[in-house]
Amino acid sequence: MPAKDTYHTIVRQALINDGWKITHDPYTMEFGERGVYIDLGAEQPLAAEKEGRKIAVEIKSFRSDSAIRDFEDALGQFVFYRSLLSRYEAERVLYLAVPEYVFEGLLHEPIARPALEDLQPPLLVFDPEKELIVTWKP
């Protein structure tokens, strides 16, 4: 099992603070003899008589020396996991969790726009200091 991201505990708590129930930590998908681990799985009940929303969350810190390289890696992993998840549990939506400073910075730069427009990754933007979700971008 891979090491947890720097912000793993923070995003986990932010989801709980937002009313989500953590169902998987990590969310494991096995195909044949291999498997992958998405950081978190969570559910949010909509009402007592309705089935709630289900998500999987891949957390990215963008803390290396190259924000562009981190972006490339995050998108590649996101595309791979989304493809597998659509076959494993199609009703679960995969979110890419990014710190607010990445969302306000790199993800608003012109270089990021084409990939974000083409891939349309749902984003969970969090404040790492306050342990809360700032915004959801479907």
C-alpha positions as a printed Julia matrix, in Angstrom:
138×3 Matrix{Float64}:
   0.0    0.0     0.0
   1.45   3.41   -0.95
   2.27   6.1     1.59
  -0.46   8.56    2.49
  -0.37  12.04    1.0
   0.77  14.94    3.18
  -2.81  16.22    3.38
  -4.52  12.86    3.86
  -5.62  13.4     7.47
  -6.66  16.98    6.74
  -8.88  16.05    3.78
 -10.34  13.12    5.7
 -11.32  15.47    8.54
 -12.61  18.12    6.1
 -14.94  15.53    4.56
 -16.2   14.5     8.0
 -16.7   18.16    8.91
 -18.74  18.54    5.7
 -21.09  15.7     6.66
 -19.47  12.81    4.79
 -19.01   9.32    6.22
 -15.61   7.82    5.4
 -16.26   4.31    4.09
 -12.81   3.4     2.73
  -9.33   4.47    3.77
  -7.98   3.65    1.26
 -10.5    2.73   -1.43
  -9.06  -0.4    -3.05
  -9.81  -1.63   -6.57
  -8.46  -5.01   -7.63
  -8.23  -6.16  -11.23
  -6.71  -9.59  -11.71
  -3.56  -9.85   -9.65
  -3.05  -6.1    -9.36
  -4.8   -3.37   -7.48
  -4.76   0.37   -6.97
  -5.5    2.48   -3.94
  -7.49   5.69   -4.14
  -6.93   7.71   -0.99
 -10.5    7.8     0.36
 -14.02   6.58   -0.26
 -16.96   8.41    1.29
 -20.75   8.53    1.29
 -23.17  11.31    2.09
 -26.76  10.34    2.81
 -29.28  12.59    1.03
 -32.32  11.47    3.0
 -33.39   8.47    5.06
 -35.32   6.9     2.19
 -32.85   7.69   -0.61
 -29.47   6.26   -1.41
 -26.71   8.8    -0.75
 -23.95  10.09   -2.96
 -20.76   8.06   -3.18
 -17.36   9.51   -3.97
 -13.74   8.48   -4.14
 -11.09  11.1    -3.43
  -7.53  11.21   -4.69
  -5.54  13.75   -2.66
  -2.69  15.75   -4.18
  -0.38  18.11   -2.31
   1.63  19.68   -5.17
   4.66  20.03   -2.92
   7.52  19.05   -5.24
   9.87  21.48   -6.96
   7.77  21.44  -10.14
   4.07  22.32   -9.95
   3.68  21.39  -13.63
   5.14  17.93  -13.03
   2.81  17.5   -10.04
  -0.11  18.54  -12.28
   0.9   16.03  -14.98
   1.19  13.24  -12.41
  -2.13  14.14  -10.74
  -4.03  14.21  -14.04
  -2.47  10.95  -15.25
  -3.37   9.19  -12.03
  -6.85  10.72  -12.09
  -7.55   9.52  -15.66
  -6.29   6.02  -14.84
  -8.34   5.75  -11.63
 -11.48   7.2   -13.23
 -11.26   4.63  -16.02
 -10.95   1.77  -13.52
 -13.62   3.16  -11.2
 -16.14   3.38  -14.06
 -15.82  -0.39  -14.41
 -15.55  -1.21  -10.71
 -18.26   0.98   -9.16
 -19.7    3.31  -11.79
 -22.0    5.23   -9.44
 -19.04   6.46   -7.37
 -17.61   9.79   -8.59
 -13.87  10.36   -8.42
 -12.71  13.74   -7.12
  -9.24  15.21   -7.23
  -8.58  16.98   -3.91
  -6.25  19.97   -4.17
  -5.24  22.64   -1.67
  -6.8   26.05   -2.15
  -3.44  27.63   -3.05
  -3.1   25.22   -6.01
  -6.65  25.88   -7.16
  -6.22  29.66   -6.94
  -2.72  29.54   -8.44
  -1.68  26.88  -10.94
  -5.16  25.69  -11.87
  -6.13  29.22  -12.95
  -3.05  29.66  -15.15
  -3.41  29.42  -18.94
  -1.23  26.29  -19.1
  -3.71  24.31  -16.98
  -6.89  25.33  -18.82
  -6.74  22.98  -21.85
  -6.28  19.85  -19.74
  -8.95  20.91  -17.23
 -11.4   21.7   -20.05
 -10.72  18.42  -21.86
 -10.68  16.08  -18.85
 -13.13  17.97  -16.62
 -11.92  16.41  -13.37
 -14.29  17.03  -10.46
 -12.31  19.0    -7.88
 -12.54  19.12   -4.12
 -10.73  22.28   -3.01
  -9.69  22.35    0.64
  -8.11  24.73    3.11
  -5.27  22.77    4.73
  -5.05  25.04    7.78
  -8.76  25.14    8.64
  -9.4   21.49    7.65
 -12.43  22.4     5.59
 -13.68  22.1     2.07
 -13.68  25.46    0.34
 -15.51  24.44   -2.82
 -16.63  21.52   -4.97
 -16.12  21.84   -8.72
 -18.11  19.17  -10.58
